[in-house]
Amino acid sequence: MASVIATGFSAVTVDQASAQNFLQRLFNPEQQRRDQERLRQEELRQQASKVKVSAPRYLNYSPDSWKRVSLEELSEKKTAEVQPGAALESADTDVPATQADTAPETPVVLTAFDEARPALKGMSLTVLPEVGEALIAFYREHPDFLWLDDGKATVKAAQLRRELANAAVYALNPDDYFVVLPATAGLEGAERDAALMRFEMELSAAALTYVLDAKRGRVDPNRISQYHDLPRHEVDLVAALEELNGSDDAAAELAAQQPQNDHFKKLSAELARLKAEDQEADQVVIAPGTFLKPGKSSPEMKNVVAAVAKNGSEELKSAHAETLEAYDDGEIYTPELVALVKAFQKEAKLTPDGIVGKNTINAMVGETNAAKIAKVELAMERSRWLPEVLGERKVFINQAAFTATYFAPDEVPLQMRVVVGKKSNQTNFFYDKIEIVEYNPYWGVPYSIIVNEMLPKLANDPSYLDRAGYEVSTAGGRKVSSASVNWYAVASKQQTINVRQYPGQSNALGEVKILFPNKHHIYMHDTPAKNLFKKDMRAFSHGCIRLHDPKAMAAAVLGKSKDYVTSRIAQGQNEQEQVSGDIPVYVSYFTAWPDLDGTVAFYSDVYDRDRYLLQALEKTEAVRAKARTS
């Protein structure tokens, strides 16, 4: 009996305790808040492990489609040429109406083109849509043969065909523009007209395709990846055909359709030089994986010296002639050889530390001619995506070279090292205009960084942002503590929160940033992480461009002195200054590009974009090959 009572007492005690806890939760708001906060943090931890903002991606490239265009619209005879000396109707004539009415009729004389027009009724061409539209528009207004006279191809047609066959000089495929001469032997009447008319139309279509490729490139970069943001050039093909028709030298006129800027000409010259070189005749090979420090020894030492002797400049070899002459194929990495390697590294714009590693070996050995030719050809294609005239004042950023260069008339170019986006946070390829220099900037944290990098920290420490020097505010601008924010709602886009880092020594943007407002939120800026500029491969940022000498770049685009920029920063205020004038900025990607001395330099494909462009070109050529046989 006692045990039963004890058990019953225990049950009563538990029930009372539960009731008491319930009442405490009911009437203790602080306990309720703590419980809710615990649940919310647990929910945020779960969300942080699941929610990620994905980076832009590479796409399955879709080439420009070719379509069959009917030429029947041009088949109707609509033009006639009046015989010389025939009476012409005029609104200002004084001839009485009765005389005009009884004037003898003038015989209609058809042109050779008009005579052959009926052959167009069942004729069609497989061409790019823009080419088909321009072809019909041109011949509707200019119904005459451009490339034929008395049933034979003209001198101008020969000039045009010769230049089309020369397309490889400009990194284009001559097969895309090949047109067979008309075979009219033994043909008469409608069959002969059809052969002549097909040649006329095909040659004009080939010329227009060439113009389109020369002006805008064969590939639409925006279909390669979401990292490309480049408007495709509009090309007036009707005007181009009119210019070819009016020119005395069709070959020169066609060649003039290629970009005429200095960098494209240098790339063309480099392509010709590489193709003329003896392929791989004296290629030096340094064993993969070689890593050599001063004072050590390696059987690859002789290949290192041979590579410097082959690829070093004449100035370098002259300065170290004694070392090169005295070298006896030894394996020890002596101080003299270290000095030789350091000089080569400095010349190759590498860190002159004397260590022979991957980047130094790549610079020493160089790339095969075939690899260099491919890079130059890709650079020529990419250059067509940019405006032909880049501007007198400009900033040109080459991500593959990790450099930014400011150009202005009558000034020595200002070039500096930059840090660009990691492979997982690639810097976009686009161009814009510089508008603002900001001193002592805030850093507005992008949503992707909030979700991907800050959310896990906030899940463990809700007040993390308050303590780390960040300002948190609502969409309306009201400042709030990071601990009070429902980060779960932010991560799921149910709530908008702005996060920015206060100006100061630890600010990710350093002391100054240069803005060219764009949808990618990319700009140039300072950084407290100065040590990264010492590295040869400098892809470490979230996508923005970190400058090695941001004050010099800010001074250049403002047209002020570096001391002026320093003085503005020293005031300690977050301020903005408008940039006057038109200064475009090109955030580009070229693995081959002319250096400041005019020679074409080659760079590693840090983002694998060469591979994706090659794939796009291969798909383009496959579509065109199919169109040629259809």
C-alpha positions in Angstrom: 0.0 0.0 0.0 2.8 2.3 0.9 4.5 1.8 -2.5 1.4 2.6 -4.3 1.0 5.8 -2.4 4.6 6.7 -3.1 4.1 6.0 -6.8 0.9 8.1 -6.8 2.7 10.9 -4.9 5.5 10.8 -7.5 3.0 11.1 -10.3 1.3 14.0 -8.7 4.7 15.7 -8.2 5.6 15.4 -11.9 2.2 16.7 -13.0 2.7 19.7 -10.7 6.1 20.3 -12.0 4.9 20.2 -15.6 2.1 22.6 -14.8 4.6 24.9 -13.1 6.9 24.9 -16.2 3.9 25.6 -18.4 2.9 28.6 -16.2 6.5 29.8 -16.2 6.6 29.7 -20.0 3.2 31.3 -20.2 3.9 34.2 -17.8 7.6 34.5 -18.3 8.2 36.5 -21.6 12.0 36.2 -21.2 11.9 32.5 -21.1 9.6 32.5 -24.2 12.1 34.8 -26.0 15.0 32.5 -25.2 13.1 29.4 -26.4 12.1 31.2 -29.6 15.7 32.4 -30.1 17.0 28.8 -29.6 14.5 27.5 -32.2 15.3 30.3 -34.6 19.1 29.7 -34.3 18.6 26.0 -34.9 16.5 26.8 -37.9 19.2 29.2 -39.2 21.9 26.5 -38.8 19.8 24.1 -40.8 19.2 26.8 -43.5 22.9 27.8 -43.6 23.8 24.3 -44.5 21.3 24.2 -47.3 21.0 27.6 -48.9 23.7 28.8 -51.2 23.8 31.6 -53.8 25.1 29.9 -57.0 27.8 31.6 -59.1 27.3 32.4 -62.8 27.7 29.3 -64.9 29.0 28.1 -68.2 26.3 27.3 -70.8 25.8 24.7 -73.4 26.8 26.9 -76.4 24.2 27.3 -79.1 25.7 28.6 -82.4 24.1 31.1 -84.7 21.6 29.1 -86.8 21.6 29.2 -90.6 18.3 29.1 -92.4 17.2 28.6 -96.0 16.2 31.9 -97.6 14.1 32.0 -100.7 15.2 34.5 -103.4 11.8 34.3 -105.2 11.0 37.9 -104.1 13.7 39.1 -106.5 12.5 37.0 -109.5 9.9 39.4 -110.9 11.1 41.6 -113.7 10.7 45.2 -112.4 13.4 47.2 -114.0 14.0 48.6 -117.5 16.5 50.8 -119.0 15.4 53.5 -121.5 17.4 53.8 -124.7 19.7 56.7 -125.1 18.0 59.8 -126.7 14.5 58.5 -125.9 11.8 61.1 -124.8 11.5 61.3 -121.0 8.3 62.3 -119.2 8.7 65.5 -117.2 6.4 67.5 -115.0 8.0 70.7 -116.2 7.7 70.1 -120.0 6.0 72.7 -122.2 4.9 70.1 -124.7 1.1 70.2 -125.1 -0.7 67.2 -123.5 -2.0 66.1 -126.9 1.5 65.9 -128.3 2.8 64.0 -125.3 -0.1 61.6 -125.6 0.8 60.9 -129.2 4.6 60.6 -128.7 6.0 57.3 -130.0 6.5 54.5 -127.4 10.0 53.9 -126.3 11.1 50.2 -126.6 11.9 48.6 -123.2 15.4 47.2 -123.0 16.0 44.7 -120.2 19.3 44.5 -118.3 21.2 41.2 -118.2 20.1 40.9 -114.5 16.5 41.3 -115.5 16.8 38.7 -118.2 18.1 36.2 -115.7 15.7 37.1 -112.9 13.3 34.2 -113.6 16.0 31.8 -112.4 15.6 33.2 -108.9 12.0 31.9 -108.6 13.0 28.5 -107.3 16.3 29.4 -105.9 17.3 29.6 -102.2 20.4 29.9 -100.1 21.3 28.6 -96.7 22.7 31.6 -94.9 22.7 33.5 -91.6 19.4 35.3 -91.2 21.0 38.8 -91.2 22.8 37.9 -94.5 19.6 36.7 -96.1 17.7 39.9 -95.2 20.6 42.2 -96.4 20.9 40.2 -99.7 17.2 40.7 -100.6 17.2 44.4 -99.4 20.3 45.2 -101.5 19.2 43.6 -104.8 15.7 45.0 -104.4 17.2 48.4 -104.6 20.2 47.6 -106.8 18.9 45.1 -109.4 22.1 44.4 -111.3 25.1 42.1 -111.4 28.0 43.0 -109.1 30.4 40.2 -110.0 29.4 39.3 -113.6 29.7 41.0 -116.9 28.6 39.4 -120.2 28.2 36.1 -118.4 31.8 36.0 -117.0 33.2 36.7 -113.5 34.7 40.2 -113.4 38.1 41.3 -112.1 36.4 42.6 -109.0 34.9 39.1 -108.4 38.4 37.7 -108.7 39.7 40.2 -106.2 36.9 39.4 -103.8 37.4 35.6 -104.0 41.1 36.0 -103.5 40.6 38.0 -100.3 37.9 35.6 -99.0 40.4 32.7 -99.5 42.9 34.7 -97.4 40.6 34.7 -94.4 42.9 32.6 -92.2 45.2 35.6 -91.9 42.5 37.1 -89.7 41.8 33.9 -87.8 38.7 33.1 -89.9 38.0 29.9 -91.8 38.3 30.3 -95.6 35.9 27.4 -96.1 33.1 29.5 -94.8 33.4 31.9 -97.7 34.3 29.7 -100.6 32.3 30.1 -103.8 32.8 28.0 -106.9 33.1 29.8 -110.3 30.0 29.4 -112.5 30.3 26.4 -114.8 28.4 27.7 -117.9 30.1 25.7 -120.6 27.5 23.9 -122.6 24.6 25.6 -120.8 22.0 27.8 -122.5 18.9 29.7 -121.6 17.4 29.1 -118.2 20.1 26.7 -117.0 22.8 29.2 -117.9 20.9 32.0 -116.2 20.5 29.9 -113.1 24.2 29.1 -112.9 25.2 32.8 -113.2 22.5 34.0 -110.8 23.6 31.4 -108.2 27.2 32.5 -108.4 26.1 36.2 -108.0 24.0 35.6 -105.0 26.5 33.1 -103.3 29.4 35.5 -103.7 27.5 38.4 -102.3 26.3 36.1 -99.4 29.9 35.0 -98.8 31.1 38.6 -98.7 28.4 39.6 -96.2 29.1 36.6 -94.0 32.8 37.6 -93.9 31.8 41.2 -93.0 29.6 40.0 -90.2 32.3 37.7 -88.8 35.0 40.4 -89.1 32.9 43.0 -87.4 31.3 41.1 -84.5 33.0 37.7 -84.4 31.6 34.2 -85.2 30.7 33.5 -81.6 28.1 35.3 -79.3 30.0 35.4 -76.0 26.9 35.8 -73.9 25.9 32.2 -75.0 29.2 30.8 -73.7 28.7 31.7 -70.1 27.0 34.0 -67.7 30.4 35.6 -67.0 30.2 37.3 -70.4 28.2 40.5 -70.7 29.0 42.0 -74.1 26.5 43.5 -76.5 26.8 42.1 -79.9 27.6 44.7 -82.6 25.0 45.7 -85.1 26.4 45.6 -88.6 24.9 47.4 -91.6 25.4 44.7 -94.2 23.5 46.6 -97.0 25.9 49.5 -96.6 28.9 47.1 -96.6 27.7 45.6 -100.0 27.3 49.0 -101.4 30.8 49.9 -100.4 32.2 46.7 -102.0 30.2 47.5 -105.2 31.5 51.1 -105.3 35.2 50.2 -104.6 37.8 49.8 -107.3 39.6 47.3 -105.1 37.2 44.8 -103.7 40.0 42.9 -101.8 41.2 46.0 -100.0 37.6 47.0 -99.2 36.9 43.6 -97.8 40.1 43.5 -95.7 39.1 47.0 -94.3 36.1 45.3 -92.7 38.5 43.8 -90.2 39.2 45.8 -87.0 41.7 48.5 -87.8 42.9 49.2 -84.3 46.5 48.8 -83.2 46.1 45.8 -81.0 44.3 43.7 -83.7 47.0 44.6 -86.2 49.7 43.4 -83.7 47.8 40.2 -83.1 47.5 39.6 -86.9 51.3 40.2 -87.3 52.0 37.8 -84.5 49.8 35.2 -86.1 51.7 35.5 -89.3 55.1 35.3 -87.5 54.1 32.2 -85.6 52.9 30.4 -88.7 56.1 31.2 -90.5 58.3 29.9 -87.7 59.9 26.5 -87.8 57.5 24.4 -85.7 59.1 23.1 -82.5 62.5 22.8 -84.0 64.5 23.6 -80.9 61.9 23.2 -78.1 63.5 23.1 -74.7 61.9 20.7 -72.1 62.2 21.0 -68.3 60.9 17.9 -66.5 57.4 18.5 -65.1 57.4 18.8 -61.3 60.9 20.4 -61.2 61.3 22.6 -58.1 64.7 24.1 -57.6 65.9 26.4 -54.9 69.2 28.4 -54.8 72.1 26.2 -53.6 70.4 22.9 -54.4 71.2 20.7 -57.4 69.2 19.1 -60.1 69.8 17.3 -63.4 67.4 19.8 -64.9 69.8 22.7 -64.4 71.2 22.4 -67.9 67.7 22.6 -69.3 67.0 25.7 -67.2 70.0 27.4 -68.6 69.2 26.3 -72.1 65.7 27.7 -71.8 67.0 31.1 -70.6 69.5 31.1 -73.4 66.7 30.4 -75.9 63.9 32.6 -74.6 65.7 35.4 -72.7 66.0 38.8 -74.3 69.3 39.9 -76.0 69.8 42.4 -73.2 69.5 39.8 -70.5 71.9 37.4 -72.3 74.4 40.2 -72.9 74.3 41.2 -69.2 74.9 37.6 -68.1 77.1 36.5 -71.1 80.0 35.5 -68.8 77.7 33.1 -66.7 76.2 31.6 -69.9 79.6 31.0 -71.5 81.1 29.6 -68.3 78.3 27.1 -67.6 79.5 23.5 -68.1 76.3 21.5 -67.7 76.7 21.3 -63.9 73.8 20.4 -61.7 74.5 22.8 -58.8 72.4 25.9 -58.7 75.2 28.4 -58.1 74.8 32.1 -57.1 75.7 33.1 -60.6 72.9 31.0 -62.1 70.5 32.3 -59.4 71.2 35.8 -60.6 70.6 34.7 -64.2 67.2 33.1 -63.3 66.2 36.2 -61.2 66.9 38.4 -64.1 64.8 36.2 -66.3 61.9 36.2 -63.8 62.0 40.0 -63.6 61.9 40.2 -67.3 59.0 37.8 -67.4 57.2 39.9 -64.8 57.4 37.1 -62.2 58.5 37.4 -58.6 62.3 37.5 -58.8 63.0 35.0 -56.0 65.3 32.6 -57.9 63.0 29.6 -57.2 62.5 27.5 -60.3 58.9 26.3 -60.0 55.8 25.9 -62.2 55.3 29.5 -63.2 59.0 30.1 -63.9 59.2 26.9 -65.9 56.2 27.9 -68.0 57.8 31.2 -68.7 61.2 29.6 -69.6 60.0 26.8 -71.8 57.2 28.8 -73.4 54.3 27.3 -75.2 54.4 25.3 -78.4 53.8 27.3 -81.6 50.5 25.5 -82.0 49.3 26.6 -78.5 50.5 30.2 -79.2 48.7 30.3 -82.5 45.5 29.1 -80.9 45.7 31.8 -78.2 46.3 34.5 -80.8 43.4 33.3 -82.9 41.1 33.3 -79.8 42.4 36.8 -78.9 41.4 38.0 -82.4 37.9 36.6 -82.0 37.5 38.2 -78.5 38.8 41.5 -79.7 35.9 41.7 -82.1 33.5 41.6 -79.1 34.9 45.0 -78.0 34.3 48.3 -79.7 36.7 48.8 -82.5 37.8 52.2 -81.1 38.5 51.8 -77.4 39.0 55.5 -76.7 42.0 57.7 -76.1 41.6 57.8 -72.3 40.7 54.3 -71.0 41.5 51.7 -68.4 42.2 48.2 -69.8 42.1 45.3 -67.4 43.3 41.9 -68.6 42.2 39.3 -66.1 44.5 36.6 -67.5 47.5 39.0 -67.2 46.4 40.2 -63.8 47.1 43.8 -64.9 45.2 47.1 -65.2 46.5 49.8 -67.5 45.5 53.4 -67.7 46.0 55.1 -71.1 45.9 58.7 -72.0 47.2 60.8 -75.0 50.7 62.0 -74.6 51.1 60.2 -71.2 53.2 57.1 -70.3 50.7 54.3 -69.7 50.1 53.5 -66.0 50.2 49.8 -65.5 49.8 47.9 -62.2 49.3 44.4 -60.8 45.7 43.5 -59.9 44.0 40.7 -58.0 40.9 39.3 -59.7 38.2 36.8 -58.8 38.8 33.2 -57.7 37.9 30.5 -60.2 34.7 30.0 -58.1 34.1 33.8 -58.1 35.2 34.7 -61.6 35.4 38.3 -62.7 33.0 39.1 -65.5 34.1 40.1 -69.0 32.3 43.4 -69.9 32.9 47.1 -70.4 31.5 50.2 -68.9 32.4 53.8 -68.1 34.2 55.1 -64.9 32.0 57.5 -63.0 33.1 57.9 -59.3 36.0 57.8 -57.0 35.0 57.1 -53.4 37.3 57.9 -50.5 37.2 55.9 -47.2 34.5 53.7 -48.7 32.0 51.5 -47.0 31.8 48.0 -48.3 28.3 47.0 -49.2 28.4 43.2 -48.7 26.8 41.4 -51.6 23.8 39.0 -50.9 25.9 36.1 -52.1 28.6 36.7 -49.5 25.9 37.2 -46.8 24.3 33.9 -47.5 27.4 31.8 -48.5 29.9 33.0 -46.0 28.3 35.1 -43.2 25.2 33.0 -42.6 27.1 30.0 -41.0 28.9 32.5 -38.6 25.6 34.2 -37.7 24.0 30.8 -37.0 26.6 30.3 -34.3 26.9 33.9 -33.2 23.9 36.2 -34.0 25.8 39.3 -32.9 28.8 38.5 -35.1 28.3 41.5 -37.5 27.8 44.0 -34.7 31.2 43.1 -33.2 33.0 42.7 -36.5 32.5 46.4 -37.6 29.5 46.0 -39.9 26.4 48.1 -40.1 23.1 46.2 -40.5 20.0 48.1 -41.7 16.5 47.4 -43.1 15.5 48.1 -46.6 14.1 51.4 -45.4 17.5 52.4 -44.0 16.8 51.8 -40.2 19.8 50.5 -38.4 19.3 47.3 -36.4 21.5 44.9 -34.5 22.5 41.8 -36.3 21.2 39.7 -33.4 17.7 41.1 -33.9 17.5 40.0 -37.6 15.7 36.9 -38.7 18.5 35.7 -40.9 16.4 32.7 -41.8 14.0 35.1 -43.6 16.9 36.9 -45.2 18.4 33.6 -46.5 15.0 32.6 -48.0 14.5 36.1 -49.5 11.4 36.8 -47.3 13.2 39.8 -45.8 15.7 42.3 -47.2 18.6 43.4 -45.0 21.6 45.6 -46.0 25.0 44.9 -44.6 28.0 47.2 -45.0 31.4 47.4 -43.4 32.4 50.7 -41.9 35.4 52.6 -43.4 38.7 51.9 -41.6 41.9 50.0 -41.8 40.2 46.6 -41.7 37.7 47.5 -44.5 37.9 45.0 -47.4 38.0 47.9 -49.9 40.9 49.8 -48.2 41.0 53.5 -48.6 39.6 54.1 -52.1 37.4 52.5 -54.7 36.7 53.4 -58.3 33.2 52.8 -59.5 31.7 52.1 -63.0 28.2 51.1 -61.8 27.2 47.8 -63.4 24.8 44.9 -62.6 27.7 42.6 -61.6 28.7 44.9 -58.7 32.3 44.9 -59.9 34.6 47.9 -59.3 38.3 48.6 -58.7 39.5 49.2 -55.1 42.3 49.2 -52.6 42.8 46.3 -50.2 44.5 45.6 -46.9 45.7 42.3 -48.2 48.9 43.7 -49.9 50.9 40.5 -49.8 48.8 38.9 -52.5 50.3 41.3 -55.1 53.6 39.5 -54.7 52.2 36.3 -56.1 52.4 35.5 -59.8 48.9 34.0 -60.0 46.5 36.5 -58.5 43.0 35.1 -58.6 41.8 35.6 -55.0 39.0 38.1 -54.8 35.2 37.6 -54.9 35.2 39.2 -58.4 36.2 42.8 -57.9 39.5 44.2 -59.1 42.0 44.9 -56.3 44.6 47.4 -57.4 48.3 47.4 -56.4 48.5 51.2 -56.5 44.9 52.4 -56.1 45.8 56.0 -55.3 47.7 56.3 -58.6 44.8 54.9 -60.6 42.3 57.2 -58.8 44.6 60.2 -59.5 44.8 59.2 -63.2 41.1 58.9 -63.8 40.4 62.1 -61.9 43.2 64.0 -63.7 44.7 64.9 -60.3 47.9 64.2 -58.5 48.5 61.3 -56.2 49.1 63.7 -53.3 45.6 65.1 -53.9 44.1 61.7 -53.6 46.1 61.1 -50.4 44.9 64.3 -48.9 41.3 63.5 -49.6 41.7 60.1 -47.9 43.5 61.7 -44.9 40.3 63.7 -44.1 38.8 60.5 -42.9 35.4 61.1 -44.4 33.4 58.8 -46.6 33.1 61.0 -49.7 32.6 60.6 -53.5 34.0 62.6 -56.4 32.7 62.5 -59.9 35.0 61.6 -62.7 34.9 64.1 -65.5 35.2 63.1 -69.2 34.5 59.9 -71.0 36.8 57.1 -69.6 35.7 53.6 -70.6 36.9 50.6 -68.6 37.4 47.2 -70.3 37.3 44.3 -67.8 38.6 41.8 -70.4 40.1 38.3 -70.6 42.9 37.7 -73.2 45.4 34.9 -72.9 47.4 36.6 -75.7 47.7 40.4 -75.9 50.2 43.0 -77.0 52.3 44.3 -74.1 53.3 47.9 -73.6 56.4 47.4 -75.7 54.3 46.1 -78.6 55.3 42.4 -78.3 52.4 39.9 -77.9 52.6 38.3 -74.5 51.0 34.9 -73.5 49.2 34.1 -70.3 47.8 31.1 -68.5 44.1 30.4 -69.0 43.2 30.8 -65.3 39.5 30.4 -65.8 39.5 27.8 -68.6 37.8 30.2 -70.9 39.9 29.4 -73.9 38.6 25.8 -73.7 35.0 27.0 -73.7 35.6 29.4 -76.6 37.2 26.7 -78.6 34.2 24.5 -78.0 31.9 27.3 -79.2 34.0 27.7 -82.3 33.9 24.0 -83.0 30.1 24.0 -82.7 29.9 27.0 -85.0 32.1 25.4 -87.6 30.0 22.2 -87.4 26.8 24.2 -88.2 28.5 26.0 -91.0 29.9 22.8 -92.6 26.4 21.3 -92.5 25.0 24.5 -94.1 27.6 24.3 -96.9 26.4 20.9 -97.9 22.6 21.6 -97.7 
